[in-house]
Amino acid sequence: MMAAISAKKNHTDAQVYLLERNHTLGMKLSLSGGGRCNLSVRVSPEQFIKDTVRNGKFLYSALQQFTLDDIEQFFTEAGLPFKEEDHHRLFPTTEKAEDVIAVLRQTLKELGVNIKYQQTVKQIDLQNKQVVTNQGSFVFDHLILACGGKSYPTTGSDGLGYQLALQTDHSVTKILPAEVSLVSNDAIIQSKELQGLSFPDVQIKIKKNNKYKDLVRHDVIFTHFGLSGPGALRTSSHINKQLQKGPVTLALDFLADVSNEQLAKEIKTNGLLSLAKTYGLPKRFLQFIEKQGGDPLMQIKRFPLTIYTTRSLQQAFVSDGGIKIKDIDPKTMQSKMHPNISFAGEMMDVHGYTGGYNISIAFITGYVAGYYA
Ligand SMILES: Cc1cc2nc3c(=O)[nH]c(=O)nc-3n(C[C@H](O)[C@H](O)[C@H](O)COP(=O)(O)OP(=O)(O)OC[C@H]3O[C@@H](n4cnc5c(N)ncnc54)[C@H](O)[C@@H]3O)c2cc1C
């Protein structure tokens, strides 16, 4: 949608067509942020690139051409201002993803973009410069592919876009689920004793060669299958590839700002259950530790959890992998093989943390692709 808007805005004489396989626009967007659409994030460009965990540096140029401020301005000018929540996450003040889609749809309409619904692009005929859909064909001077990834396939982004990229001589990396919950078969998960307990601001570490390395610090929740919440999702992007080779051991520090000495003193003076009041740890968790016996410090500061796999692509927020970035010019989003084809959004091998990064990436790269179309 942003690619089509930018193409028409910047090439007013061009005829711009948006081909969408669904009968409506932005189906995945409508689910985003729990229906509230966390559409951007208020951080510096450097932080944005850092938190774009897969190929963030690819975005250097694009992020200067269409900035995070530009995203905000685009929606504010259209009458939909943002509000900032924790971790600098931005939502529309109305808290409705549908309102974000409405702004995009209205802008497309005002600019005169021809939206064609229920057109599934199945083939690209480079020789005759046309795309073949389930209903017919469309000729093009320039084609932007923005077919999304492969997660939540019922929204329309089911990986068909990768086939179109492969058909036109591009390479696609292995597609894995990312920003996805973690699955553990550990006894503590199977017993469901901690199910439903959530912890804010947990330091998640990974154990490698008997050493612990900090991975992510964020909120987590224990579920019937393992670990979820933004902390777990962020971790998935780091351990995805390692999980292909075998289980990964994590250690959770539930009180990262409290030293072992401080904690030991508190437990000695006031007892383990006092930590519910002093530090807000869930009482059920403390009772579980008490029942377990052993060293409570270890359970609180280095809680071990073995991750065997992640939930599937069906349940992942984004896809890890996509069109290889070496095939794409990062300044223009044009294909290096066929400059009359460009790419935008999640179908490229670029993704960030949950929290507004991925929709922003789609807007930024979409805008740039449209500009150079
Ligand atoms: C449940 C959920 C919640 C999320 N929440 C957030 C959030 O709050 N913040 C955030 O930043 N990110 C979030 N994400 C990720 C974010 O929604 C995606 O990264 C983003 O939508 C990608 O945009 P895109 O335009 O590249 O692809 P998509 O939004 O997937 O759009 C691709 C479009 O192309 C169409 N299409 C695909 N193939 C074809 C074809 N062959 N022919 C015609 N049309 C085709 C699809 O129908 C679809 O409409 C969430 C994802 C999920 C699944």
The ligand as an SDF file (V2000), in Angstrom:
LIG
                    3D

 53 58  0  0  0  0  0  0  0  0999 V2000
   -0.6180  -11.4550   14.4510 C   0  0  0  0  0  0  0  0  0  0  0  0
    0.4330  -10.4680   14.0080 C   0  0  0  0  0  0  0  0  0  0  0  0
    0.6200   -9.2820   14.6970 C   0  0  0  0  0  0  0  0  0  0  0  0
    1.6160   -8.3840   14.2930 C   0  0  0  0  0  0  0  0  0  0  0  0
    1.7530   -7.2080   14.9820 N   0  0  0  0  0  0  0  0  0  0  0  0
    2.6820   -6.3030   14.5650 C   0  0  0  0  0  0  0  0  0  0  0  0
    2.7750   -5.0360   15.1920 C   0  0  0  0  0  0  0  0  0  0  0  0
    1.9790   -4.6820   16.0570 O   0  0  0  0  0  0  0  0  0  0  0  0
    3.7680   -4.1920   14.7760 N   0  0  0  0  0  0  0  0  0  0  0  0
    4.6340   -4.5230   13.7530 C   0  0  0  0  0  0  0  0  0  0  0  0
    5.4930   -3.7060   13.4070 O   0  0  0  0  0  0  0  0  0  0  0  0
    4.5310   -5.7010   13.1100 N   0  0  0  0  0  0  0  0  0  0  0  0
    3.5590   -6.5940   13.4790 C   0  0  0  0  0  0  0  0  0  0  0  0
    3.4380   -7.7770   12.7990 N   0  0  0  0  0  0  0  0  0  0  0  0
    4.2620   -7.9940   11.5860 C   0  0  0  0  0  0  0  0  0  0  0  0
    3.7060   -7.1290   10.4270 C   0  0  0  0  0  0  0  0  0  0  0  0
    2.2900   -7.2320   10.3960 O   0  0  0  0  0  0  0  0  0  0  0  0
    4.2870   -7.5520    9.0800 C   0  0  0  0  0  0  0  0  0  0  0  0
    5.6830   -7.6120    9.1600 O   0  0  0  0  0  0  0  0  0  0  0  0
    3.8630   -6.5480    7.9950 C   0  0  0  0  0  0  0  0  0  0  0  0
    2.4570   -6.5850    7.8220 O   0  0  0  0  0  0  0  0  0  0  0  0
    4.5600   -6.8450    6.6830 C   0  0  0  0  0  0  0  0  0  0  0  0
    4.0370   -5.9920    5.7110 O   0  0  0  0  0  0  0  0  0  0  0  0
    4.1230   -6.3870    4.1690 P   0  0  0  0  0  0  0  0  0  0  0  0
    3.3650   -5.3310    3.4500 O   0  0  0  0  0  0  0  0  0  0  0  0
    5.5070   -6.6630    3.7790 O   0  0  0  0  0  0  0  0  0  0  0  0
    3.3400   -7.7760    4.0630 O   0  0  0  0  0  0  0  0  0  0  0  0
    1.8070   -8.1360    4.4020 P   0  0  0  0  0  0  0  0  0  0  0  0
    1.2530   -7.2340    5.4340 O   0  0  0  0  0  0  0  0  0  0  0  0
    1.8050   -9.5840    4.6720 O   0  0  0  0  0  0  0  0  0  0  0  0
    1.0460   -7.8110    3.0440 O   0  0  0  0  0  0  0  0  0  0  0  0
    1.2760   -8.5350    1.8690 C   0  0  0  0  0  0  0  0  0  0  0  0
    0.0430   -8.4630    1.0110 C   0  0  0  0  0  0  0  0  0  0  0  0
    0.3130   -9.0490   -0.2470 O   0  0  0  0  0  0  0  0  0  0  0  0
   -0.7650   -9.8870   -0.6180 C   0  0  0  0  0  0  0  0  0  0  0  0
   -0.2280  -10.9440   -1.5080 N   0  0  0  0  0  0  0  0  0  0  0  0
    0.6940  -11.8760   -1.2070 C   0  0  0  0  0  0  0  0  0  0  0  0
    1.0000  -12.6230   -2.2630 N   0  0  0  0  0  0  0  0  0  0  0  0
    0.2390  -12.1420   -3.2830 C   0  0  0  0  0  0  0  0  0  0  0  0
    0.1070  -12.4940   -4.6500 C   0  0  0  0  0  0  0  0  0  0  0  0
    0.8180  -13.4800   -5.1880 N   0  0  0  0  0  0  0  0  0  0  0  0
   -0.7730  -11.8040   -5.4200 N   0  0  0  0  0  0  0  0  0  0  0  0
   -1.5110  -10.7770   -4.8900 C   0  0  0  0  0  0  0  0  0  0  0  0
   -1.4150  -10.3960   -3.6090 N   0  0  0  0  0  0  0  0  0  0  0  0
   -0.5500  -11.0760   -2.8070 C   0  0  0  0  0  0  0  0  0  0  0  0
   -1.3050  -10.4250    0.6750 C   0  0  0  0  0  0  0  0  0  0  0  0
   -2.6480  -10.8380    0.5400 O   0  0  0  0  0  0  0  0  0  0  0  0
   -1.1280   -9.2340    1.6110 C   0  0  0  0  0  0  0  0  0  0  0  0
   -2.2720   -8.4160    1.6350 O   0  0  0  0  0  0  0  0  0  0  0  0
    2.4520   -8.6930   13.1810 C   0  0  0  0  0  0  0  0  0  0  0  0
    2.2530   -9.8840   12.4840 C   0  0  0  0  0  0  0  0  0  0  0  0
    1.2540  -10.7730   12.8770 C   0  0  0  0  0  0  0  0  0  0  0  0
    1.0710  -12.0420   12.0960 C   0  0  0  0  0  0  0  0  0  0  0  0
  1  2  1  0
  2  3  1  0
  2 52  2  0
  3  4  2  0
  4  5  1  0
  4 50  1  0
  5  6  2  0
  6  7  1  0
  6 13  1  0
  7  8  2  0
  7  9  1  0
  9 10  1  0
 10 11  2  0
 10 12  1  0
 12 13  2  0
 13 14  1  0
 14 15  1  0
 14 50  1  0
 15 16  1  0
 16 17  1  0
 16 18  1  0
 18 19  1  0
 18 20  1  0
 20 21  1  0
 20 22  1  0
 22 23  1  0
 23 24  1  0
 24 25  2  0
 24 26  1  0
 24 27  1  0
 27 28  1  0
 28 29  2  0
 28 30  1  0
 28 31  1  0
 31 32  1  0
 32 33  1  0
 33 34  1  0
 33 48  1  0
 34 35  1  0
 35 36  1  0
 35 46  1  0
 36 37  1  0
 36 45  1  0
 37 38  2  0
 38 39  1  0
 39 40  1  0
 39 45  2  0
 40 41  1  0
 40 42  2  0
 42 43  1  0
 43 44  2  0
 44 45  1  0
 46 47  1  0
 46 48  1  0
 48 49  1  0
 50 51  2  0
 51 52  1  0
 52 53  1  0
M  END
$$$$
